[in-house]
């Protein structure tokens, strides 16, 4: 997608600017059952399963990357196709929970104005899912589907949370 005269906000690591946009940022979220997840990444990975043992192992993971590795270990038990419609729906739920439960995220998101938000996957663009969730900026054009950035921008545009 070509965006002339557009400002781009790419995020990568949690420790870098805009790292709060990533699923691995240290922003716990509470699900509809009242269970607190350490990160959006853990909650998202668990949403791919219905096996309580797998879900609990993901929940107990000490880090978001650990949660992702547990999910990969049990990929054969996933209840839907990764990077499909249900994955997109679940990611939207994760992002909405993060926004509604962290006022500082609400403010930071609004402060991005009309910038294009994208997960910068330049260093891992050849890995499965990288160009689905993120994108690479090349000559003012995003290459990739950038679904994670699109979800963030959808919520920013709609401002669906309660202020």
Secondary structure by P-SEA (a helix, b strand, c coil): cccccbbbbbbcccccccccccccccbbbbcccccccccaaaaaaaaacccaaaaaaaaacccaaaaaaaaaaaccccccccccaaaaaaaaaaaaaaaaacaaaaaaaaaccccbbbcccccccccccccccbbbbccccccccaaaaaaaaaaaaaccccc
